[in-house]
Amino acid sequence: MPKKVMVSGCFDLLHSGHVAFFKEAAAYGDLYVALGSDKTVFDLKGRLPVNSEQERLFMVKAVGYVKDAFISRGSGLMDFVDEFKALQPDVFIVNEDGHLPDKQKLCEDHGVEYVVLNRKPAEGLAPRSTTALRTVNRIPFRIDLAGGWLDQPFVSKHYPGPVITISIEPTIDFNERSGMASSTRNAAIDLWGTRLPPGDPEKIAKILFCYDNPPGTTEISGSQDAIGIVFPGLAIATYEGEYWPTRIERYHDEATLHFVESALYLVALGPRHDDFDVLSDLRIDRDKARALAEATDACWDAILAHDIRGFGEAVRRSYDAQIAMFPKMVTEQVSRLIDQYRDQAIGWKLSGAGGGGYLVLVADRPIPNAVRVVARRPSD
């Protein structure tokens, strides 16, 4: 009797990459596909899918490798749990950018084999992704590597310091609450469409920052978001108690960008609770702000020296300084995930406080099933 195999996902704009995934998964047994509802896609991505859930269900069921498909009744990244328990699959399969520790634990708790596949196109075909097919949006994301929160005056007024960002190509559909400046990126898309405009990056970043924070905004998005999106490669911006930095340095030589790319690994966090408020318990003072600034300076020195151990240790120091001021950044789930990777990584930080984003790891050896990033290079 064939094994029951289960996969989950949105599967919007069905393409050859999806079919190749179904084919590889079906090699393990009879394939059942759990589709995210329109509401789940909207909550995770900030937009509705191009094709409705019923259209997606019809198309996926028509694929010969699929035994059956259904719409998941739950929500969030784990929307398929009820269907998983009802189906009782023998194998649960994900792609590497769909790997989530909560998925792995669910399988372990129910005695289900958990398989992570590498994305690969069908033989003779070019790679395909929904992100690439969706108007080829090239507006980047950003990761703050160290110093995050110093771009807020209520932190840097205690002690000045820098924030280090890296501009990231949109190689996958990062979640709306990824902690990678997705809301500011949406503002950039509203302004300019699918490409950043040419010109002086500081002027463009200022335009984006102002557009993202119109008069009357009560919680100002830090300017590191706009800077990290607009400035290619690495940027270090120094803050001295104001919303805009007193200076910005950029760095994008190929060897340094490759060094940072090769050291970074992203592991998806579980969903953030709707009532989450990172600002509900603040413990900011001069000593804590200074610790964050000094850790960020050490991080920048390590990056320029291509010192992987110094890089990881400084990222970890920056994270420790952040959570000393913002303890609500860390949940029990985040702490458990850090413990899981503590022996594999040199340093770690959060992209997305409280969940919804990624645990960013700095490591000197590959971390299985983690998402890799591609730094944005300057245009020719």
C-alpha positions as CSV (number, residue, x, y, z in Angstrom):
1,M,0.0,0.0,0.0
2,P,1.5,3.4,-1.0
3,K,2.6,5.8,1.7
4,K,0.5,8.9,2.2
5,V,2.6,12.0,1.5
6,M,1.5,15.6,2.4
7,V,2.8,19.0,1.2
8,S,1.4,22.4,1.9
9,G,1.6,25.8,0.3
10,C,-0.1,28.6,-1.7
11,F,0.8,27.3,-5.2
12,D,-0.4,30.5,-6.9
13,L,0.4,31.1,-10.6
14,L,1.0,27.4,-11.0
15,H,4.3,26.8,-12.9
16,S,6.9,24.2,-13.8
17,G,8.7,24.6,-10.5
18,H,5.5,23.6,-8.6
19,V,5.0,20.6,-10.9
20,A,8.6,19.5,-10.4
21,F,8.1,19.7,-6.7
22,F,4.9,17.6,-6.9
23,K,6.7,15.1,-9.1
24,E,9.6,14.7,-6.6
25,A,7.2,14.5,-3.6
26,A,5.0,11.9,-5.3
27,A,8.0,9.6,-5.6
28,Y,7.5,9.0,-1.9
29,G,3.9,7.8,-2.2
30,D,0.4,9.1,-2.8
31,L,0.5,12.9,-2.8
32,Y,-2.0,15.1,-0.9
33,V,-1.7,18.9,-1.2
34,A,-2.9,21.3,1.5
35,L,-3.6,24.8,0.0
36,G,-3.5,28.0,1.9
37,S,-6.7,29.9,1.8
38,D,-7.0,33.3,0.3
39,K,-7.2,34.8,3.8
40,T,-4.1,33.0,4.9
41,V,-2.2,34.2,1.9
42,F,-3.3,37.8,2.5
43,D,-2.4,37.7,6.2
44,L,1.1,36.3,5.4
45,K,1.9,38.2,2.2
46,G,-0.1,41.4,2.5
47,R,-1.8,40.8,-0.8
48,L,-4.4,38.4,-2.2
49,P,-3.2,35.6,-4.5
50,V,-3.7,36.2,-8.2
51,N,-5.8,33.0,-8.4
52,S,-8.6,32.4,-5.9
53,E,-8.4,29.4,-3.6
54,Q,-11.0,27.6,-5.7
55,E,-9.1,28.2,-8.9
56,R,-5.8,27.0,-7.3
57,L,-7.6,24.0,-5.9
58,F,-8.9,23.1,-9.4
59,M,-5.5,23.4,-11.0
60,V,-3.6,21.5,-8.4
61,K,-6.1,18.6,-8.5
62,A,-5.6,18.5,-12.2
63,V,-1.9,17.7,-11.9
64,G,-1.3,14.0,-12.5
65,Y,1.2,13.6,-9.6
66,V,-1.4,14.8,-7.1
67,K,-3.7,12.2,-5.4
68,D,-5.9,14.9,-3.8
69,A,-5.9,18.5,-2.7
70,F,-7.9,20.6,-0.2
71,I,-8.0,24.1,1.3
72,S,-6.5,24.3,4.8
73,R,-8.9,25.6,7.4
74,G,-6.3,27.1,9.7
75,S,-4.3,30.3,9.4
76,G,-0.7,31.4,9.4
77,L,2.4,29.3,8.5
78,M,0.9,26.2,10.2
79,D,-2.6,26.5,8.6
80,F,-2.6,22.8,7.7
81,V,-2.4,21.3,11.2
82,D,-6.1,20.1,11.3
83,E,-5.8,18.5,7.9
84,F,-2.5,16.9,8.9
85,K,-4.0,15.3,11.9
86,A,-7.0,14.1,9.9
87,L,-4.9,12.7,7.0
88,Q,-2.2,11.1,9.3
89,P,0.4,11.1,6.5
90,D,3.5,8.9,6.6
91,V,5.7,11.6,5.1
92,F,5.5,15.4,5.2
93,I,7.6,17.2,2.5
94,V,8.8,20.8,2.3
95,N,11.2,22.8,0.1
96,E,14.2,24.3,1.9
97,D,12.6,27.8,2.0
98,G,9.4,26.2,3.4
99,H,11.3,24.5,6.3
100,L,10.0,25.6,9.7
101,P,11.1,24.1,13.1
102,D,7.4,24.0,14.1
103,K,6.7,21.8,11.0
104,Q,9.5,19.4,11.9
105,K,8.4,19.2,15.6
106,L,4.8,18.5,14.5
107,C,6.1,15.5,12.4
108,E,8.3,14.3,15.3
109,D,5.4,14.4,17.7
110,H,3.2,12.3,15.4
111,G,5.9,9.9,14.1
112,V,5.8,11.3,10.6
113,E,8.9,11.3,8.4
114,Y,10.0,14.9,7.6
115,V,11.7,15.5,4.3
116,V,13.3,18.8,3.0
117,L,13.9,19.0,-0.7
118,N,16.2,21.3,-2.6
119,R,14.5,23.5,-5.2
120,K,15.4,22.3,-8.7
121,P,13.8,22.7,-12.1
122,A,12.6,19.9,-14.3
123,E,15.3,18.7,-16.6
124,G,15.9,21.0,-19.5
125,L,13.8,23.8,-18.0
126,A,14.8,27.1,-16.5
127,P,14.1,27.7,-12.7
128,R,10.7,29.2,-12.0
129,S,9.2,30.8,-9.0
130,T,6.0,32.7,-8.3
131,T,8.0,35.7,-7.2
132,A,9.8,35.8,-10.6
133,L,6.5,35.5,-12.5
134,R,4.7,38.2,-10.5
135,T,5.7,41.2,-12.6
136,V,9.4,40.6,-11.8
137,N,9.4,43.0,-8.8
138,R,13.0,43.9,-8.1
139,I,12.5,46.2,-5.1
140,P,14.9,44.7,-2.5
141,F,14.4,43.8,1.2
142,R,17.0,44.6,3.9
143,I,18.5,42.9,6.9
144,D,19.9,45.0,9.8
145,L,23.0,43.1,10.8
146,A,23.7,45.0,14.0
147,G,22.6,48.2,15.8
148,G,18.9,48.0,15.1
149,W,16.9,50.4,17.3
150,L,19.6,53.1,17.3
151,D,17.8,54.7,14.4
152,Q,15.1,55.6,16.8
153,P,15.8,58.9,18.7
154,F,14.4,57.5,21.9
155,V,17.4,55.1,21.9
156,S,20.3,57.1,20.3
157,K,19.6,60.1,22.4
158,H,21.1,58.1,25.3
159,Y,24.2,57.2,23.3
160,P,25.0,57.7,19.6
161,G,25.8,54.7,17.4
162,P,25.5,53.1,14.0
163,V,23.2,50.6,12.3
164,I,24.5,48.2,9.7
165,T,22.2,47.1,6.9
166,I,22.6,44.9,3.9
167,S,20.3,45.2,0.9
168,I,18.8,41.8,-0.2
169,E,17.5,40.7,-3.5
170,P,13.9,39.4,-3.4
171,T,14.9,35.8,-4.3
172,I,11.9,34.3,-2.4
173,D,8.5,35.6,-1.1
174,F,9.6,36.8,2.3
175,N,6.6,37.1,4.6
176,E,4.9,40.5,5.2
177,R,6.0,40.4,8.8
178,S,9.5,39.3,8.0
179,G,11.3,42.1,9.8
180,M,13.1,42.9,6.6
181,A,11.5,46.3,6.1
182,S,8.5,44.8,4.2
183,S,6.2,47.7,5.0
184,T,8.7,50.3,3.8
185,R,9.3,48.1,0.7
186,N,5.5,48.3,0.1
187,A,5.8,52.1,0.2
188,A,8.6,51.9,-2.3
189,I,6.4,49.8,-4.6
190,D,3.6,52.3,-4.2
191,L,6.0,55.1,-5.2
192,W,8.0,53.5,-8.0
193,G,6.5,50.2,-9.0
194,T,8.9,47.3,-9.6
195,R,12.2,49.1,-9.7
196,L,14.0,51.7,-7.6
197,P,14.7,54.9,-9.5
198,P,18.2,55.9,-10.6
199,G,20.0,58.7,-8.8
200,D,21.7,59.6,-5.5
201,P,20.8,56.8,-3.0
202,E,20.7,59.2,0.0
203,K,18.1,61.5,-1.8
204,I,16.0,58.5,-2.9
205,A,16.2,57.0,0.7
206,K,15.0,60.3,2.1
207,I,12.1,60.5,-0.3
208,L,11.1,56.9,0.7
209,F,11.5,57.7,4.4
210,C,9.3,60.7,4.2
211,Y,6.7,58.9,2.1
212,D,6.7,56.0,4.6
213,N,6.1,58.5,7.5
214,P,3.7,61.2,6.4
215,P,2.7,64.0,8.8
216,G,0.7,62.7,11.8
217,T,2.5,59.3,11.9
218,T,2.6,58.3,15.6
219,E,5.2,55.4,15.3
220,I,7.9,56.5,12.9
221,S,9.5,53.7,10.9
222,G,13.3,54.0,11.4
223,S,15.2,55.4,8.5
224,Q,17.5,52.3,8.4
225,D,14.6,50.6,6.6
226,A,14.7,53.1,3.7
227,I,18.5,53.2,3.7
228,G,18.8,49.4,3.7
229,I,16.4,49.1,0.8
230,V,17.9,51.9,-1.3
231,F,21.6,51.6,-0.7
232,P,23.1,48.6,-2.6
233,G,25.4,46.3,-0.7
234,L,26.3,47.2,2.9
235,A,25.6,50.5,4.6
236,I,26.5,51.8,8.0
237,A,24.5,54.8,9.2
238,T,25.4,56.7,12.4
239,Y,22.6,58.2,14.6
240,E,22.9,60.9,17.2
241,G,19.4,61.4,18.6
242,E,17.7,62.3,15.3
243,Y,15.6,60.3,12.9
244,W,18.0,60.8,10.0
245,P,21.7,59.8,10.5
246,T,24.5,62.3,10.6
247,R,26.5,60.2,8.1
248,I,26.1,57.1,5.9
249,E,28.9,55.0,4.6
250,R,28.4,52.4,1.9
251,Y,30.5,49.4,1.0
252,H,29.9,47.0,-1.9
253,D,33.2,45.4,-3.0
254,E,32.6,41.9,-4.2
255,A,34.8,40.1,-1.8
256,T,33.1,41.7,1.3
257,L,29.6,41.1,0.0
258,H,30.4,37.4,-0.7
259,F,31.9,37.1,2.8
260,V,28.6,38.3,4.4
261,E,26.4,36.3,2.0
262,S,28.3,33.1,2.7
263,A,28.0,33.6,6.5
264,L,24.3,34.3,6.7
265,Y,21.5,31.7,7.2
266,L,17.8,32.4,7.8
267,V,15.5,30.0,9.7
268,A,11.8,30.9,9.6
269,L,10.1,31.8,12.9
270,G,6.6,30.9,13.8
271,P,3.8,33.4,13.5
272,R,3.6,36.6,15.6
273,H,0.6,36.9,17.9
274,D,-1.8,39.7,16.9
275,D,-1.5,41.4,20.3
276,F,2.3,41.5,20.2
277,D,3.8,44.9,21.2
278,V,7.6,45.1,21.4
279,L,7.4,48.6,23.0
280,S,5.3,47.5,26.0
281,D,8.3,47.0,28.2
282,L,11.2,49.3,27.6
283,R,14.5,49.3,29.6
284,I,16.6,51.8,27.8
285,D,19.5,53.7,29.4
286,R,22.9,55.0,28.5
287,D,24.8,51.9,29.3
288,K,22.6,49.6,27.3
289,A,22.6,52.0,24.3
290,R,26.4,52.2,24.5
291,A,26.7,48.4,24.6
292,L,24.6,48.2,21.4
293,A,26.7,50.9,19.7
294,E,30.0,49.3,20.6
295,A,28.9,45.8,19.5
296,T,27.9,47.4,16.1
297,D,31.3,49.1,15.7
298,A,32.9,45.7,16.4
299,C,30.6,44.1,13.8
300,W,31.6,46.6,11.1
301,D,35.3,46.1,11.9
302,A,34.9,42.3,11.6
303,I,33.0,42.5,8.3
304,L,35.7,44.7,6.7
305,A,38.4,42.3,8.0
306,H,36.5,39.3,6.8
307,D,36.7,37.9,10.3
308,I,33.9,35.3,10.5
309,R,34.2,34.6,14.2
310,G,34.4,38.3,15.1
311,F,31.4,38.9,12.8
312,G,29.3,36.3,14.5
313,E,30.3,37.3,18.1
314,A,29.5,40.9,17.4
315,V,26.1,40.1,15.9
316,R,25.4,38.1,19.0
317,R,26.5,41.0,21.3
318,S,24.3,43.4,19.3
319,Y,21.3,41.1,19.8
320,D,22.0,40.7,23.5
321,A,22.1,44.5,23.8
322,Q,18.9,44.8,21.9
323,I,16.9,42.4,24.1
324,A,18.3,44.0,27.2
325,M,16.4,47.2,26.2
326,F,13.5,45.4,24.4
327,P,12.9,42.2,26.3
328,K,9.6,41.6,24.5
329,M,11.5,40.9,21.3
330,V,12.1,37.4,22.6
331,T,9.4,34.8,23.1
332,E,9.7,31.2,24.4
333,Q,9.5,29.9,20.9
334,V,12.4,32.2,19.8
335,S,14.5,31.1,22.8
336,R,13.9,27.4,22.0
337,L,14.9,28.0,18.4
338,I,18.1,29.7,19.4
339,D,18.9,26.8,21.7
340,Q,18.4,24.5,18.8
341,Y,21.1,26.3,16.7
342,R,23.4,27.4,19.4
343,D,26.0,24.7,18.6
344,Q,25.9,25.3,14.9
345,A,26.1,29.1,14.7
346,I,28.6,31.7,16.0
347,G,26.1,34.5,16.3
348,W,22.4,35.1,15.9
349,K,19.8,37.9,15.8
350,L,16.1,38.4,15.0
351,S,14.6,39.6,11.8
352,G,11.1,40.2,13.0
353,A,10.7,40.8,16.7
354,G,8.4,38.3,18.5
355,G,7.9,36.1,15.4
356,G,6.7,36.3,11.8
357,G,10.2,36.7,10.5
358,Y,13.5,34.9,10.7
359,L,16.2,33.9,13.0
360,V,19.4,35.2,11.3
361,L,22.4,33.0,12.0
362,V,26.0,33.7,11.3
363,A,27.9,30.5,10.8
364,D,31.2,29.2,9.4
365,R,29.7,26.0,8.0
366,P,26.5,25.2,6.2
367,I,23.3,25.0,8.3
368,P,20.9,22.4,6.8
369,N,17.5,23.6,5.5
370,A,18.2,27.3,6.1
371,V,17.4,30.1,3.6
372,R,20.3,31.8,1.9
373,V,20.4,35.4,0.8
374,V,21.8,37.3,-2.1
375,A,23.1,40.8,-1.5
376,R,22.1,43.5,-4.0
377,R,24.9,44.8,-6.1
378,P,25.2,48.3,-7.6
379,S,23.7,48.7,-11.0
380,D,26.2,49.0,-13.9
